[in-house]
Amino acid sequence: MRILDRYIFKSVLGLFLGCLFVFFFLYIIIDIFSHLDEILKQHVNILILLQYYLSFLPIIFTQVTPIACLIATLYTFGTLNRNNEIIAMRASGLSVFQITKTVIILGMIVSIFVFWVNDKFVPQSLLLTEKIKAEMESGSKKAEAKKQEVLINLSMYGLKNRLYFINKFSTATNTMEGIIILEHDERQNIIKKIVANKGVYSDGLWIFYQSITYDYNENGQIIDEPQYHEEQTMPITETPKDFLTQRQRIDFMTIAQLNDYLWKLSKSGATTVIRNLKVDLYQRFTSPLTGIVIIFLGIPFALKMKKRATGLSSLGVSIMVGFLYYVLNAVGIAFGKAGILMPFLAASLSHIITFGAALYLISTLP
């Protein structure tokens, strides 16, 4: 690595890590003071509180990394510009890319690391923080009792194009009550309907009690006589864990889990749900790229920045660029879930526009 590259890398990396530390500190301090009355009222153990905020670190990291990258880029090159070092570099024959390539490579590494953290740690962190928060708010006894909860009005899409509606599902006994199962063909016509009073999962099998099975033709008319069974072993591949997973929030799922969920829904005919999930899935791949994209956008601003008040200018431009970027991203996601844009385009729209604008601004640099 050249001396110049080491010089720039050291400055950007130091600022980036410093920004991360400041953001972590401010986030935690603000959150503690905003919930201080609840913490004191519930007499929350300091170890539980420490575990709660430690579990929050991956979430904070993925959220603040793009802004930290932007501030570090703006301040570093803004300072070089203020000290006329950029002019000296350009006069020596260096291009904008040669000057900024160290920061771009750092941004790529950070984006890869954010992708890894976002997929491997953030879903677990979200789930853990929810559990710890529930424990802090209601006490350990109530949190333990919650494990034996009964789910009400549970619905999910399963394999073989089946749609499940369940009035009650007991997680402690793996028992379902008030069961309705609709089975569709490839054209989403109902071909079978199963109604059962109760279902119990035992030894890897679902056993339904007081069940009635209706068969339908292509016109939706009942064919043959409904079949009643006092007790019947059902050929259902879904386990109680699958039902609980479908209930799980999307942000609690990893990419593999979300992709598997999409595969199960692929023949269900729930086009709106599938479209929304595809937008969420593609966003998992595109959101980690925010850091590198926003670095490209920050480069022309930094090189054109006025020589005075570099620090304030860096912060002001970061806030403005960050705000516009996230507004554009929110609009793209909204258009995708509304069906106006294709899911992949919706998830990457802000990146495409921002990256295009960055390349244009860089090309206009003297």
Contacts in CASP RR format, 6 or more apart in sequence:
PFRMAT RR
TARGET T0000
AUTHOR 0000-0000-0000
METHOD contacts of the structure
MODEL  1
MRILDRYIFKSVLGLFLGCLFVFFFLYIIIDIFSHLDEILKQHVNILILL
QYYLSFLPIIFTQVTPIACLIATLYTFGTLNRNNEIIAMRASGLSVFQIT
KTVIILGMIVSIFVFWVNDKFVPQSLLLTEKIKAEMESGSKKAEAKKQEV
LINLSMYGLKNRLYFINKFSTATNTMEGIIILEHDERQNIIKKIVANKGV
YSDGLWIFYQSITYDYNENGQIIDEPQYHEEQTMPITETPKDFLTQRQRI
DFMTIAQLNDYLWKLSKSGATTVIRNLKVDLYQRFTSPLTGIVIIFLGIP
FALKMKKRATGLSSLGVSIMVGFLYYVLNAVGIAFGKAGILMPFLAASLS
HIITFGAALYLISTLP
1 9 0 8 1.000
1 102 0 8 1.000
4 89 0 8 1.000
4 99 0 8 1.000
5 101 0 8 1.000
5 102 0 8 1.000
8 76 0 8 1.000
8 80 0 8 1.000
8 99 0 8 1.000
8 100 0 8 1.000
8 102 0 8 1.000
8 103 0 8 1.000
9 102 0 8 1.000
9 103 0 8 1.000
9 106 0 8 1.000
11 76 0 8 1.000
11 79 0 8 1.000
12 72 0 8 1.000
12 73 0 8 1.000
12 76 0 8 1.000
12 102 0 8 1.000
12 103 0 8 1.000
12 106 0 8 1.000
13 72 0 8 1.000
13 106 0 8 1.000
14 72 0 8 1.000
15 71 0 8 1.000
15 72 0 8 1.000
15 75 0 8 1.000
15 76 0 8 1.000
16 68 0 8 1.000
16 69 0 8 1.000
16 72 0 8 1.000
16 106 0 8 1.000
16 110 0 8 1.000
18 68 0 8 1.000
19 64 0 8 1.000
19 67 0 8 1.000
19 68 0 8 1.000
19 71 0 8 1.000
19 72 0 8 1.000
20 61 0 8 1.000
20 64 0 8 1.000
20 65 0 8 1.000
20 68 0 8 1.000
23 60 0 8 1.000
23 64 0 8 1.000
23 67 0 8 1.000
23 68 0 8 1.000
24 57 0 8 1.000
24 60 0 8 1.000
24 61 0 8 1.000
24 64 0 8 1.000
27 56 0 8 1.000
27 60 0 8 1.000
27 64 0 8 1.000
28 53 0 8 1.000
28 56 0 8 1.000
31 53 0 8 1.000
32 39 0 8 1.000
38 136 0 8 1.000
38 137 0 8 1.000
39 49 0 8 1.000
39 136 0 8 1.000
42 136 0 8 1.000
42 137 0 8 1.000
42 139 0 8 1.000
44 136 0 8 1.000
48 132 0 8 1.000
48 135 0 8 1.000
48 136 0 8 1.000
49 136 0 8 1.000
51 132 0 8 1.000
52 129 0 8 1.000
52 132 0 8 1.000
52 133 0 8 1.000
52 136 0 8 1.000
55 125 0 8 1.000
55 128 0 8 1.000
55 129 0 8 1.000
55 132 0 8 1.000
56 125 0 8 1.000
56 129 0 8 1.000
57 125 0 8 1.000
58 117 0 8 1.000
58 118 0 8 1.000
58 121 0 8 1.000
58 122 0 8 1.000
58 125 0 8 1.000
59 122 0 8 1.000
59 125 0 8 1.000
59 126 0 8 1.000
59 129 0 8 1.000
61 114 0 8 1.000
61 117 0 8 1.000
62 114 0 8 1.000
62 117 0 8 1.000
62 118 0 8 1.000
62 122 0 8 1.000
62 287 0 8 1.000
62 288 0 8 1.000
65 110 0 8 1.000
65 114 0 8 1.000
65 290 0 8 1.000
65 291 0 8 1.000
66 290 0 8 1.000
66 291 0 8 1.000
66 294 0 8 1.000
66 322 0 8 1.000
66 325 0 8 1.000
67 294 0 8 1.000
67 318 0 8 1.000
67 322 0 8 1.000
69 107 0 8 1.000
69 110 0 8 1.000
69 291 0 8 1.000
69 292 0 8 1.000
69 294 0 8 1.000
69 295 0 8 1.000
70 291 0 8 1.000
70 294 0 8 1.000
70 295 0 8 1.000
70 297 0 8 1.000
70 298 0 8 1.000
70 318 0 8 1.000
70 321 0 8 1.000
70 322 0 8 1.000
71 314 0 8 1.000
71 315 0 8 1.000
71 318 0 8 1.000
72 103 0 8 1.000
73 103 0 8 1.000
73 295 0 8 1.000
73 298 0 8 1.000
73 299 0 8 1.000
73 302 0 8 1.000
74 298 0 8 1.000
74 301 0 8 1.000
74 302 0 8 1.000
74 305 0 8 1.000
74 313 0 8 1.000
74 314 0 8 1.000
74 317 0 8 1.000
74 318 0 8 1.000
75 302 0 8 1.000
75 310 0 8 1.000
75 311 0 8 1.000
75 314 0 8 1.000
76 103 0 8 1.000
76 302 0 8 1.000
77 86 0 8 1.000
77 99 0 8 1.000
77 100 0 8 1.000
77 103 0 8 1.000
77 299 0 8 1.000
77 302 0 8 1.000
77 303 0 8 1.000
77 305 0 8 1.000
78 302 0 8 1.000
78 303 0 8 1.000
78 305 0 8 1.000
78 310 0 8 1.000
78 313 0 8 1.000
78 314 0 8 1.000
79 310 0 8 1.000
80 86 0 8 1.000
80 89 0 8 1.000
81 302 0 8 1.000
81 303 0 8 1.000
81 305 0 8 1.000
81 307 0 8 1.000
81 310 0 8 1.000
82 305 0 8 1.000
82 307 0 8 1.000
82 308 0 8 1.000
82 310 0 8 1.000
86 99 0 8 1.000
86 303 0 8 1.000
89 99 0 8 1.000
90 99 0 8 1.000
90 366 0 8 1.000
96 299 0 8 1.000
96 303 0 8 1.000
96 362 0 8 1.000
96 365 0 8 1.000
97 104 0 8 1.000
100 299 0 8 1.000
103 295 0 8 1.000
103 299 0 8 1.000
104 292 0 8 1.000
104 295 0 8 1.000
104 296 0 8 1.000
107 291 0 8 1.000
107 292 0 8 1.000
107 295 0 8 1.000
108 292 0 8 1.000
110 291 0 8 1.000
110 292 0 8 1.000
111 288 0 8 1.000
111 289 0 8 1.000
111 290 0 8 1.000
111 291 0 8 1.000
111 292 0 8 1.000
112 288 0 8 1.000
114 288 0 8 1.000
114 291 0 8 1.000
115 285 0 8 1.000
115 288 0 8 1.000
118 284 0 8 1.000
118 287 0 8 1.000
118 288 0 8 1.000
119 254 0 8 1.000
119 255 0 8 1.000
119 284 0 8 1.000
120 254 0 8 1.000
122 251 0 8 1.000
123 251 0 8 1.000
123 252 0 8 1.000
123 253 0 8 1.000
123 254 0 8 1.000
123 257 0 8 1.000
126 249 0 8 1.000
126 251 0 8 1.000
126 252 0 8 1.000
127 252 0 8 1.000
131 143 0 8 1.000
134 142 0 8 1.000
134 143 0 8 1.000
134 146 0 8 1.000
135 143 0 8 1.000
138 146 0 8 1.000
147 171 0 8 1.000
147 172 0 8 1.000
148 171 0 8 1.000
148 172 0 8 1.000
149 171 0 8 1.000
150 168 0 8 1.000
150 169 0 8 1.000
150 170 0 8 1.000
150 171 0 8 1.000
151 166 0 8 1.000
151 168 0 8 1.000
151 169 0 8 1.000
151 170 0 8 1.000
151 171 0 8 1.000
151 247 0 8 1.000
152 167 0 8 1.000
152 168 0 8 1.000
153 166 0 8 1.000
153 167 0 8 1.000
154 164 0 8 1.000
154 165 0 8 1.000
154 166 0 8 1.000
154 169 0 8 1.000
154 243 0 8 1.000
154 247 0 8 1.000
155 163 0 8 1.000
155 164 0 8 1.000
155 165 0 8 1.000
155 166 0 8 1.000
156 163 0 8 1.000
156 164 0 8 1.000
156 238 0 8 1.000
156 242 0 8 1.000
156 243 0 8 1.000
156 246 0 8 1.000
156 247 0 8 1.000
157 163 0 8 1.000
157 164 0 8 1.000
157 246 0 8 1.000
157 264 0 8 1.000
157 265 0 8 1.000
157 268 0 8 1.000
157 270 0 8 1.000
157 273 0 8 1.000
158 164 0 8 1.000
158 238 0 8 1.000
158 242 0 8 1.000
158 246 0 8 1.000
158 264 0 8 1.000
158 265 0 8 1.000
158 268 0 8 1.000
159 237 0 8 1.000
159 238 0 8 1.000
159 264 0 8 1.000
160 183 0 8 1.000
160 237 0 8 1.000
161 183 0 8 1.000
161 184 0 8 1.000
161 185 0 8 1.000
161 186 0 8 1.000
161 188 0 8 1.000
161 267 0 8 1.000
161 268 0 8 1.000
162 181 0 8 1.000
162 182 0 8 1.000
162 183 0 8 1.000
162 184 0 8 1.000
162 236 0 8 1.000
163 181 0 8 1.000
163 182 0 8 1.000
163 183 0 8 1.000
163 184 0 8 1.000
163 268 0 8 1.000
164 179 0 8 1.000
164 180 0 8 1.000
164 181 0 8 1.000
164 238 0 8 1.000
164 243 0 8 1.000
165 179 0 8 1.000
165 180 0 8 1.000
165 181 0 8 1.000
165 182 0 8 1.000
166 176 0 8 1.000
166 177 0 8 1.000
166 178 0 8 1.000
166 179 0 8 1.000
166 180 0 8 1.000
166 243 0 8 1.000
167 177 0 8 1.000
167 178 0 8 1.000
167 179 0 8 1.000
168 176 0 8 1.000
168 177 0 8 1.000
168 178 0 8 1.000
169 175 0 8 1.000
169 176 0 8 1.000
169 177 0 8 1.000
169 240 0 8 1.000
169 243 0 8 1.000
170 176 0 8 1.000
171 240 0 8 1.000
171 244 0 8 1.000
173 200 0 8 1.000
174 200 0 8 1.000
174 201 0 8 1.000
174 202 0 8 1.000
174 240 0 8 1.000
175 198 0 8 1.000
175 199 0 8 1.000
175 200 0 8 1.000
175 201 0 8 1.000
176 198 0 8 1.000
176 199 0 8 1.000
176 200 0 8 1.000
177 197 0 8 1.000
177 198 0 8 1.000
177 199 0 8 1.000
178 195 0 8 1.000
178 196 0 8 1.000
178 197 0 8 1.000
178 198 0 8 1.000
179 194 0 8 1.000
179 195 0 8 1.000
179 196 0 8 1.000
179 197 0 8 1.000
179 198 0 8 1.000
179 199 0 8 1.000
179 208 0 8 1.000
179 211 0 8 1.000
180 193 0 8 1.000
180 194 0 8 1.000
180 195 0 8 1.000
181 192 0 8 1.000
181 193 0 8 1.000
181 194 0 8 1.000
181 195 0 8 1.000
181 196 0 8 1.000
182 190 0 8 1.000
182 192 0 8 1.000
182 193 0 8 1.000
183 190 0 8 1.000
183 191 0 8 1.000
183 192 0 8 1.000
183 193 0 8 1.000
183 194 0 8 1.000
184 190 0 8 1.000
184 191 0 8 1.000
184 267 0 8 1.000
184 268 0 8 1.000
184 269 0 8 1.000
185 191 0 8 1.000
186 267 0 8 1.000
188 269 0 8 1.000
189 216 0 8 1.000
189 218 0 8 1.000
189 220 0 8 1.000
190 216 0 8 1.000
190 220 0 8 1.000
191 215 0 8 1.000
191 216 0 8 1.000
192 213 0 8 1.000
192 214 0 8 1.000
192 215 0 8 1.000
192 216 0 8 1.000
193 213 0 8 1.000
193 214 0 8 1.000
193 216 0 8 1.000
194 208 0 8 1.000
194 211 0 8 1.000
194 212 0 8 1.000
194 213 0 8 1.000
194 214 0 8 1.000
194 234 0 8 1.000
195 211 0 8 1.000
195 212 0 8 1.000
195 214 0 8 1.000
196 208 0 8 1.000
196 209 0 8 1.000
196 210 0 8 1.000
196 211 0 8 1.000
196 212 0 8 1.000
197 209 0 8 1.000
197 210 0 8 1.000
197 211 0 8 1.000
198 208 0 8 1.000
198 209 0 8 1.000
198 210 0 8 1.000
199 206 0 8 1.000
199 207 0 8 1.000
199 208 0 8 1.000
199 209 0 8 1.000
200 206 0 8 1.000
200 207 0 8 1.000
200 209 0 8 1.000
201 207 0 8 1.000
201 239 0 8 1.000
201 240 0 8 1.000
204 239 0 8 1.000
205 233 0 8 1.000
205 234 0 8 1.000
206 233 0 8 1.000
206 234 0 8 1.000
206 236 0 8 1.000
207 231 0 8 1.000
207 232 0 8 1.000
207 233 0 8 1.000
207 234 0 8 1.000
208 229 0 8 1.000
208 231 0 8 1.000
208 232 0 8 1.000
208 233 0 8 1.000
208 234 0 8 1.000
209 230 0 8 1.000
209 231 0 8 1.000
210 228 0 8 1.000
210 229 0 8 1.000
210 230 0 8 1.000
211 228 0 8 1.000
211 229 0 8 1.000
211 232 0 8 1.000
211 234 0 8 1.000
212 226 0 8 1.000
212 227 0 8 1.000
212 228 0 8 1.000
212 229 0 8 1.000
213 226 0 8 1.000
213 227 0 8 1.000
213 229 0 8 1.000
214 222 0 8 1.000
214 226 0 8 1.000
215 222 0 8 1.000
215 223 0 8 1.000
215 224 0 8 1.000
216 222 0 8 1.000
216 223 0 8 1.000
217 223 0 8 1.000
245 257 0 8 1.000
245 261 0 8 1.000
246 261 0 8 1.000
250 258 0 8 1.000
250 277 0 8 1.000
250 280 0 8 1.000
253 261 0 8 1.000
255 281 0 8 1.000
255 284 0 8 1.000
255 285 0 8 1.000
258 277 0 8 1.000
258 280 0 8 1.000
258 281 0 8 1.000
258 284 0 8 1.000
259 281 0 8 1.000
261 277 0 8 1.000
262 274 0 8 1.000
262 277 0 8 1.000
262 278 0 8 1.000
262 281 0 8 1.000
265 273 0 8 1.000
265 274 0 8 1.000
265 277 0 8 1.000
266 274 0 8 1.000
268 274 0 8 1.000
275 336 0 8 1.000
275 337 0 8 1.000
275 339 0 8 1.000
275 343 0 8 1.000
276 337 0 8 1.000
278 343 0 8 1.000
278 344 0 8 1.000
279 333 0 8 1.000
279 336 0 8 1.000
279 337 0 8 1.000
279 343 0 8 1.000
279 346 0 8 1.000
279 347 0 8 1.000
281 343 0 8 1.000
282 343 0 8 1.000
282 344 0 8 1.000
282 346 0 8 1.000
282 347 0 8 1.000
282 348 0 8 1.000
283 333 0 8 1.000
283 347 0 8 1.000
285 347 0 8 1.000
286 347 0 8 1.000
286 348 0 8 1.000
286 351 0 8 1.000
287 347 0 8 1.000
289 351 0 8 1.000
290 325 0 8 1.000
290 351 0 8 1.000
293 351 0 8 1.000
293 354 0 8 1.000
293 355 0 8 1.000
293 358 0 8 1.000
294 321 0 8 1.000
294 322 0 8 1.000
294 325 0 8 1.000
294 354 0 8 1.000
296 354 0 8 1.000
296 355 0 8 1.000
296 358 0 8 1.000
296 359 0 8 1.000
296 362 0 8 1.000
297 321 0 8 1.000
297 325 0 8 1.000
297 354 0 8 1.000
297 355 0 8 1.000
297 357 0 8 1.000
297 358 0 8 1.000
297 361 0 8 1.000
298 317 0 8 1.000
298 321 0 8 1.000
298 358 0 8 1.000
299 358 0 8 1.000
299 362 0 8 1.000
300 358 0 8 1.000
300 361 0 8 1.000
300 362 0 8 1.000
300 364 0 8 1.000
300 365 0 8 1.000
301 317 0 8 1.000
301 321 0 8 1.000
301 361 0 8 1.000
302 314 0 8 1.000
303 365 0 8 1.000
304 365 0 8 1.000
305 313 0 8 1.000
305 314 0 8 1.000
305 317 0 8 1.000
306 313 0 8 1.000
325 350 0 8 1.000
325 354 0 8 1.000
326 350 0 8 1.000
328 349 0 8 1.000
328 350 0 8 1.000
328 353 0 8 1.000
328 354 0 8 1.000
329 349 0 8 1.000
329 350 0 8 1.000
331 349 0 8 1.000
332 341 0 8 1.000
332 346 0 8 1.000
332 347 0 8 1.000
332 349 0 8 1.000
332 350 0 8 1.000
333 346 0 8 1.000
333 347 0 8 1.000
335 341 0 8 1.000
335 346 0 8 1.000
335 349 0 8 1.000
336 342 0 8 1.000
336 343 0 8 1.000
336 345 0 8 1.000
336 346 0 8 1.000
336 347 0 8 1.000
337 346 0 8 1.000
341 349 0 8 1.000
END
